[in-house]
Amino acid sequence: MSIQPDLLYSEEEEALRAAVRDLLTDHCDAVGVIARTESDAPHDIALWKALADGMGLAGLLVPEELDGQGATHREAAVVLEELGRAVAPVPYLTSAVVATEAVLECGADDLLSQLASATAIGALAVALNVPAGGAYQVVRCESGGLHGELTGIADAAVADVLLVPADDGGLYAVDASTATITPQASLDLTRPLAKVALDGAPGRLLGDSEPAVRRALRAGAGLLASEQLGVAEWTLTETVRYLKERKQFNRPVGGFQALKHRLAQLWLEVVGLRAAARNAADALATGEDADVAVAVAQAYAASVAVHAAEEALQLHAGIGMTWEHPIHLYLKRAKADSIAYGTAGAHRAALAELVDLQTP
């Protein structure tokens, strides 16, 4: 008989949330994030170091004997909720989750220690829009090294190690300095994409690419739901706060019934997203029906996060349309996340197959 998962936050998880939120409050203000998106260095490496090295969060999923924290996906999910609330421009999801999961599957202990201790940032060289089990680009493996181009790689610009799938079925660790990394246009300016070109770059074979990539993308999709939850919660909270302060006809705008109904509906959607995201994180931590839980979370998360951000933009009226207000960062993150690690439609199709409920 299966045990019903406890999706409530534990005391330890709430303490972790408080610590991360305090750090982000002090070091990740909206003005600074917007200023970074206008520069040629959108990533906040100082913040990454504080999170990954100072707080040890890069190694949450890594065993303690390999310099990690030996925690679970539930704790990583809490961190991602807070990073989503701040649209923090750090490579946490791509390095501490996706790249780390791929290396865990391959068992490269020395590289895991580097990722866990934040002495290296990793990036899986698979396009951000690829779902677990989906087709992805590979490079040619020849006697002289690795050759080819890979596009749509998130956070490749700050990576020290690229995890590159090759046509021989292997996953190779490549020093990012041996690759040519060219920025690509990205809607989400806080998680930039890049093209990676390899021309004879040497690579270290870690293991088989297929199981490693599948595991990494599944974890990425499952924990992305927690980031989307953070985006949705921030936009809802800020919208409620603004509508309580903004006055029209000498009364708070939030007192109008039509707006109350919109916010109530959005609150219900966010509550549902929290349940789906927590369930996905718990399933990844325990291994119980993880494929189903991740598919359910991602089938639902994208529409809620996008809806919350769109409502925030509209209900903030004129100020919401300005570049100075951070709402556009949240809308762009929500839109970009809606195709990251597979669209909602792709996850619904995967879920239908998993539960043997095919369309006519």
N, C-alpha and C positions, 0 to 999 in steps of 0.2 A: 504494500500500500504506500503510495507516494505521500510525502509530508507537505502540507500547505506552506509555501514560502512566507517568511515574515518580511514584508516590504516596507515596514516602518524603519525610520532611521534610528540607528543605535546611538548611545551616548558618545561613543568614540567617533562615529561618523558626523554627529553634530559638532563635536569639538574640532574635527578636521575642517568642516565647513567654516566655522567661525574663524579659524586661523587663516585659511585661504582668503576669506572675504576681507579680513583686516589687512592682509598684505596687498590685495588688489585695490582696496580703498586708498591706501597710501601711495601706491606706485603705478596705478593704471587708471588715471582719470580720463574722461572723454576727450578733453582738449588735447591731451598728449597723444592719444590714439589717433585722432583726426590729423594732427600734425605729422605723425609718422606716415600716414597713408599718402601724404603729399610729398614725401621725401623718397629717396632711392634706397632707404633702409627701413621698410615697414615693420620688420620684426623687432621686438623689444628684447634684446639679448640680456640686458641687465635684469629684467623681470624674470626671464627664463632661468637665469642663474639663481635668483632668489628662490624660485619655486623648486627647481630641480636639484640644486646643490644645497642651498641653505635649509630648505625644508625636507629634502630627500624624496620629493614626490615623483621624480623620474623613475625611481625604482620600485614603485608600489607593486607592480606585477612580477617583480624579480625575486627569487628566493633569497633569504638572508645570507646564505653562504656564498652568494655571488654579489655581495655588496648591495642587495636590494632590501626592501622593507618586508617582503613576504606577505603582503596584503592581498586583497582580492579585487575583482572588478567592481564591487560595490563601493569601495573607497575611491577607486579611480573615477567612478561615475559622479561621486560627490564633488570631486575636484573639477570635473568637466562642467557640472552645473554652474559652478561659480565662474569658471572661465567663460562660459556662454553668457552669463549675466553681465560680464565686463567686456565682451567681444575682445578678449585679450589676444594680442598679436604674438602668440608664442606657439612653438611647434609641439605642444603637449600631445595632442591626439595622434599626430603623425609619427612622433618619435617614441614617446613613453608608452603608447598603446600599440599602434599598428606595426611599426618597425620592431618593437620589443616582442610582440607576439610572433612575428615571423622568425626571429632569432631563437625564441624559446622552442619553436617547433623543430628547428635545426639543431639545437643543442650546442651552440657555439658559446661556451662559458666565458671566454675572455672578452668577446664582444658584448655579451650581456652585462658584464661588470662595467664596461665603459659606458654603456647606455644608462645603466642604473646610477652610476656615480656622476653622470652629467659631464664626463670628460669627452664625450662624443655625442653628437646629434645624428640620429639615423632617419632615413627616409626610404620607404619602399617605392621603388621606381615603377609603379603601376598607376595609371591615370586615376584621378580622384573619383571619376564617375563609375568605375567598374564595381559591380556587386560581387559578393562571394560566389564563386562558381562561374563567374562570367569570363568571357574571352578577354585577354589582355595582350598588349604588345610585348614582344621579346626581341632581344638583340642576337646577333650572330656570334657564336663562340668559335674562334679559329685559333690556330697555333700561336698567332701573334698577340692574342688578347680578345677583347670584346669590341664588337663593331655594331653601330646602329644608332637610331634615334628613338627616344621615348618622349611622349608629349603629355601635358596635363599633370605633371608631377607636383603635388602640393609640398610646399616648404623645402623644395630642393635647394633653394638659394642659400639656406643656412645650414644645410646638412654637411656633416663631416664624412659620413659613410652612406653610400647609396647601396641598397639591396636590389640587385638587378637580375631579373629572370632572363634566361638565355634559351636558345633553340634546342640545346641538348638536354633540356629538362632540369637544369640546375639553377640554383639561386646563388648569386655571387655577391660578395661584399667588395665594393669598389671605393677606393679613396676618391672623395668628391673633387679633390684638386686635379685629378687626372681626367676629369670630364669637362666638357664645355656646357655650361648651364646658361640658358638664355631665357629671360623673363617672358612670360606670355600674358596677354590680356586676361584679367580675372575680374569678375563682378565683385567678389569679396576681396577688398583691398587689404584685409587683415590676415588673409590666408592666401598669399600669392602662389600662382602656378608657374611652372617653368618647363622648358624643353631641355632634355638631357641628351647630349650627343657624345658617343664614345667612338674613338678612333684608335683601336689597338690598346685600350686601357687594360692593365692587368687586373685580374679579379681573383678573389679567394673563394673557392667552392665551399658553400655552407651546408648544402643538402638539396633535396628535391624541392623544386619551386612550387609545384601544384598544391601539396598539403600546407606548405608554409604560407603561400599567398591566400589560400582559402581561409585558413585560421585567422590570419591578420585582418583580412577584409571583413570577416564575420564579427570580430571583436570591434573593429572600427565602426561598423554599422550599428552594433548594439549600443556602444557607448556614445556614439554621435547623438542618439536620442536624448541622452542626458544633457548634452550641450544645447540641443534644440529646446529642451525644457527650460534651461537657464535663460535662453533668449526670450522665450514666450513669457516666462515669469517676470522678467525685468520690464518688458514692454507693457504688460498688463498693469503691473504695480505703478509704473511711471505715468501711465495714462490715467489711472484712477486718481493719483495724486494731483495731476495737472487739472483734471476736471473738477476737483474739489476747490481749487484755487481760482480757476478762470471764471469770471463772472460775465453774465449777459442779462440784460433787463433787471439788473440789480440783484441777481441771485446766482449761486454757483451753477455752472453749466452741468455739472454732474447730477443736479437735482431733476433734470428733465427725464421723463419716464422712458422716452425712446432710447436715450443713451444708456440708461440703467439696464434696459433689456439687452442691448448689445454687449455690455460688459458682463452681465450675468451669463449670457451664452458663452462668451469667451472664457469666463472662469471655469465653467463646466468642461470645456474642451481642454483647458490646461490641467485640470484635475485628472482627466482621463489620460493625458499624456504622461503625467507623473507616474501613474500606476503602470503604464506600459513600459516606460523607461526603467523604472525600478525593477520590474519583472525581468526585463532583458538583462540588466546588470546582475541580478541574483542568479539567473539561469546560466550566465557565462561563468559566474563564480563557482557554481555547484556542478555544472555540466548537465543539468536536468532540462531536457527539451530546449536546448539553447537555440537551435536553428529556428524552431517555431516562435520562440519568444522574441528573437531578433527580428524576424519577418513581421510579426504583429506590431512591434514597436515602430519599425520604419514605415510600415504601411499607413500608420496614423500620424507620426510625428511631423512630417514635412508640412502637411496642410495646416496643422495647428500653429506651428511656429510662423509660417508665412502669414496666416490669418491674423495672428496677434500683432505682428509687425505692421501689417497693412492697416489694421484698425488704429494702432498707435499713431501712424503717420497721418491718417485722416482726422482723427479726433484731436490731434494737436494743432490742426488747422494750419495757418500761415507759418508759424514758427517751426512746425514739423517739416516743412518743405525746404528749410534753409540748410546749408552745408554745415553751419556752426552747431546745429543741434545733432546729437549722436544717433537719432532714430534711423537715419539712412544707413548707418553701419549695421544696425540690427536687421533691417530689411534685406540688405545685401547678403549678410551672413545667412539669414533664413532661406533666401532664394538659392544661394550656392549650396547650402546643406541639403536642400530638397533633391538634388541630384547626386550628392556625394555618396559613394559606396552603394549606388543603385537607387533608382527612382522608386516612388511609392508603388507604381504599377509593377515594376520588376519584383518587388518584395511581395506584392499580392499574388503574382503568378507563382513565385516560389512557395508561398504559403499554401496555395491551392494544391500544389503537387505534394507538399509535405503531409497534408491531411487527407490526401486522396479525394479532392473535391474539384474535379476538372470541369471546365466550362463545356456546355453542350457542343 
